[in-house]
Amino acid sequence: MGKWQCTNEAAGKRTFENWEKINDSTYAGFAFTLQKDDTINQEKMNIIKTDDNWKLRVKTPDEKDFILFEMSTINLGQFECKNDSLPFPNRIKYWRDGEQLKATVSGDSLQIPFEFKKL
C-alpha cells in the first residue's frame, strides 16, 4: 500500500502507482505515466476478494469494462495473476524486494519489468 514511483522508466517519463486498502477484501490502485507534465497513460486497478478468491481488475480510459485477472499464486509479499484469454499481458506479478516493489507484465515471449520506490 502507499505511493510508489517507477525507477526504471524510459528517459523523459515518470510512472507512479498509488494503492489504498479500502477494507479487508478490497484494495484500490491508480497508475499513471507523465511525459513532461502531460498524462500519457493511466489505469484504474482493484484487488478484490470474492468467494475466497482474489482477483485483480484493470481498466484504462479506452476500455469499457475492467479486465479481470485471477490470482494464481499468493505468498507472503508477492502475488501473480493470469488471464489466458489475452495475448498481452496475460500475466501480472508483484513482489516486495526489501524496500522496493517490483512487478512484471508478460505474455507470449515479451516481459516488461517495473521497479518502484516508495514515496
N, C-alpha and C positions, 0 to 999 in steps of 0.2 A: 504494500500500500504506500501511497505517497506520490510525490512528484519526481520524475526521472527525466534526464536528458541523455540522448544518444551521444556516445563519444566516438563512434566510428562512422559518422555520416560523411557524405561526399562534401568536398570543399564548397563553401558558399551556402550550405544548407544546415538547418538546425532542426532536429526532431525531438519531440517531447512526448511522454506518456504520463498521464495523471490517473491514479487509481484511488478509489474510495470504497470502504466497506459500508454497505447500506444496512445489512443485517447479517445474521448467521448463514443465510443461503443466497445472498446477492452482493456482488461487487460490481461497481460501475467504473468504466475506464473511458478515457478520451485521449486519442493520439493525434498529433498534428505536426506537419513539417512546414517550416518557414524558409523561404528563399528571399534574402534581404528582409523586408518586413511584410512580405505577402505570404498568405497561407496557400500552399500549393497542393496540400494533401491533408485529409483528416478522416478519422474513423471513430465511431462510437463502438464501445465494447461492453459486454456484460458477461460476468461469470455467474451462472445461476445453478442452483441445486433443485432438481425436481425428481420425485420418486427415488431418492437416494443416488441419483446420477448427476454428476456435474457436467455442465455444457458451457462452451464459450460461444458467444454470439458477436458477430462483427458486421458493421454496416457503414458504408461510405455514403456521402450525399447522393451519388449516382444510383445507388441501389434502392429499390422499392422496399425490400424487407431485409431483416437481418439474415446473414448466412450462419448456419449452425455447425459447430464442430463438437463432436463427442469427445469427452476426456477419456483417453485410452490408458493413461498412466498418471497416477498421482502418488508422489512420495514427498517426504519432508523437504521443503524448499524447492520443489520442481513439479511441473506437470506437462503433459503432452496431449494435444488434441488432434483429431483427424476428421476428415470428410472426404472419403474416397470417391465421391461423385464429382469432385472438382479437379481440373487439370493443375491449377496453381493458385494459391497454395493449397495443398491438401493435408499438410501437417504444420502445426504451430507448437513450438516448445518454449517454455520459460523455465529458468532456474536461477538460483542465487549462487554466486561465486564470491564468497567473502562479502565485501561491501557493494559489489556490483550486482546488477540484474542483467542477465543475458537472455537472448531469445534467438530462435531461428524460425524462419518460414521456409518451407520447402515443398517441392513437388517435382515429379519426374527426376531429372538429373540436376535441377537447379536448387541451390540452397543459399539463402541470404542471412548472414549473421547480424545481430544487433547487440551492442554493449551499452549499458546505461549506468550513469552515476546518479546517486540520489541528490536532489536539490534541497 
